[in-house]
Amino acid sequence: MADPVTHPVLQLSGIRKSYGSGETETEILHGIDLRLERGEFAALIGPSGSGKSTLLNLIGLLDRPSGGQLFIDGQETGQLDDTGLTRLRGQRIGFVFQHHHLIPAFTALENVAMPLLVARGRPDADMFAQAGRLLDQVGLAERKQNLANQLSGGQQQRVAIARALAMSPSLVLADEPTGNLDTHSADDVFALLREVNTRLNTTFLIVTHDRRLAARCDRIIEMVDGDIVADDRVHDKLPA
């Protein structure tokens, strides 16, 4: 695999995505070019139906493009089989969703340790120690042994963020991460994402309908009808 330090975290070249075939084929993405460097904190905005979710699924290696090239940490993904995509996704990409998708019957600690368990195949003390440190970092030191369904919405989303960081990913994809939260909790979660970005130099791509939150990112990428129509740097911060 290419050295991730010397390559952009994400590079898309001419990415297209179509569904159906023949006369019923519909192209959703029309040749997307996009590059995210290490440490960027970018928002992806656009109206419903603009192709944001389709693009996020491709970047997250949950679906394959119909054309073009997609690189994660310098690794071209087009020739990887499903096993290779799963491995790369698990090693390099973290996910935070609008719905936290925690396992209700598991504790916060067990939920955060889950990606490590999947990667290693069996539990060990180091795995839970690492999960504990992540929960400390997201402000849940006193809630490690609480079941997921005993936590507030904001606390559950903090657990989800800790889980997304368990494998030390280069890229975190956050799909409407504050969409189900009240304004105060949304601000807290957004501040936590920014703090992680600053402290760990992790690249974030945040899909949001909230232009107030998007304006607090360093870069706003706007999609309309399957194309990127604007890509503006909001602040002067440059990736380290």
N, C-alpha and C positions, 0 to 999 in steps of 0.2 A: 504494500500500500504506500502511496506517496506520503511524504512527510507533511503532516497537517500544518506545521508551523509556517511553511513556505507557500501555502496555497490559501485562497479564500475559503472560508468555511462552507460557502454555498456558491455555486455558479450554474446558472441555467443559460443555455444557448439554443435559441430557436425552438423552445418547448411548445409542442402542440398536443392537444388532446381531443379525440373525437369519440363519439359513441354511435353505435349502429353501423350499418354498412350499406353500400350501394346507394340507392335513391333515398334511403332513410338515414344516411350518415349525417351527423350533426357535429360540427367542430365547435368545441367550447373554448379552447385556448388557441390563440392564433399566432404562435411564434414568440414566446415570452423570453426576453433576455433580462437576467437579473444576477447581481453579484453582491454578496454580503461578506464583509471582512470580519476578522476576529474582533470581538468586543462591540460590534454594532448593536444598537437598540432601535429597531425599526418597527413601524406600524404599517399594516396592510389594511387599507380601507376600500370601500366601494359599495354600491347598492346591492341588494339581494339579486342573485342571478348574474353577477358580474364575473364569476369564475373564481372567487377567493377560495372557497372550500375545495374546489377541484385542484387548484394550484397547491393548496396546503397538503392535500392527500398525496400529490406527486412528490413534493419536497420531503414529506415524512416517509416516503418509500412504501406507502400503503397502496399505491396504484402505480401503473407504469405509463409513461407518456406514449403517445402515438408517433411522435417524431421529436427530433432534437436531442441534446445531450444534457445530462444532469450530473453534476459533480458534488460530492460531499467530502470535504477535507482533501480535495485533490483526487478522490477516487471516482472514476467514471462508472456510473451505476448500470448502464445499459446492457452490459454483458454478464451481469451477476444473475445467478439463478435465485429462486425464492429463498433458499437457505442463506445465500450470501447477502441478500437484501435484509433479511431478518437479523443477521449478525451485525451488519453495518448500522442498521437502525437502532439496535440495542446498545451499541457501543458509542454512537456519535450523536444521537438525537434524543432529546427529552420532550415530553408532551404535557401540556397543561390545558385542560378542556373547560368549557363553561360548566359542565356537570363533572364533578370531581372524580367519579367512577372509583371511589374507595370501596373496599370490601367491608360491609357493615359489621360483620361478626369478628373482624380482625381489629387489633389495637392499632393506634397510630404508628407505633414502632413496627409492627408486623407489616402494615401497608407500605411503609417507606422501604422496608427490607425486601419487598417482593421482587423488584427488578434484579437485585443481587442474587436472590435465591434462584430465579430463572436462569441467570447467567452461570452460576456455579453448580447448580444441580442439587445442592444439599445445604442445610443451614449450618452456620458456625458462629462462634462468639464474635469474631471480627465484623461479620456482616451486621449484627445487631448493634455493635459499638458504633459503626459508621452511620447506621440509620439514626442512632441516638444523637450523634453529633449534628446531623442535618436538622433534626427536630429542635435542638438547642439553637441553631442558627436562624431558624424561622420563628423563634419565640415561643416554642411549645415544650420547653423543658419539663414543665409540670404536668403535661398531658400525654406523655408517652404511652402510658398503660390504659388510657381511655379508649373504649371502643369508638370506632369512627362515627357511629350514630349517636354518641354522647357529646359530640362536638358541635359548635355553632357552624353556620355556613362559612364564615370567614376562616375559622380554625380548620375546617375540612379542606378549604382551598389551600391553606398553608401546608397541610400534610401533603396535598397533591403536588405542590411546588417542591417540597423536600423529596418526594418520590421521583419527580422528574430529574432531580439532580443526583440521584443515587449512583449513576454510572459515570458521573463527571462528563456530561455530554459537551460537545463543541457548540451545538445549536439547540436552543429550546424553542419549540413552536407552541404558542399560546393562542388558543382559539376562543375568543370572547371570555377571557379568564375572569372578568369581573361582571359578566352579564347577569348573574343571578344574585348579586350582592347589593345591599343598600349603599348609598354614596360613601358613608364613612368606611365601611368594610372594603369597598372597592378601592378607595384611596390607600388604605393600609396594604392591600394586596399588591397594588401597582407599585407602591414604594418599596415593597419587599422584592419585587422583580427587578426594579432598578438597582437596589442594593446588591443583589446577587450579580447583576451585570457588571457593576463597578468593582466589586470585590474579587470576582473570579474571572473577569474578562470574558464571560460567556456571551455568545451572540444570541440575541432574541429577535424573533419575528412574531409580532403580536397582531392578530386579526381582531379588529374592534369596529363597532358601529359608533362608538363614543368618540366624537371628534375632540372633546375636552381632554380625554386621555391620550389620543393620538398626538395632540399638540405638545404633549410632554415627552414624547419620544424624540430621538435625534434625527429621525428620517421618516417621511411619510410617503408610502408607495400607494398610488391610487389605481384601482382597476375599474374599467367600464367595458362591458360586452366582450370579455375575454382578452382584453389588451391592457397593458400598463399605459395609462394616459398621463401620469405625472409621477415624478420621483424627486422629492424635494428634501434637502437637508434643512432641518428646523433649527438646530443648534450647531455650534462650531466644534463640538466634541468629535475627535477623530479616533478611530480604533487604535489601541496601543500596539 
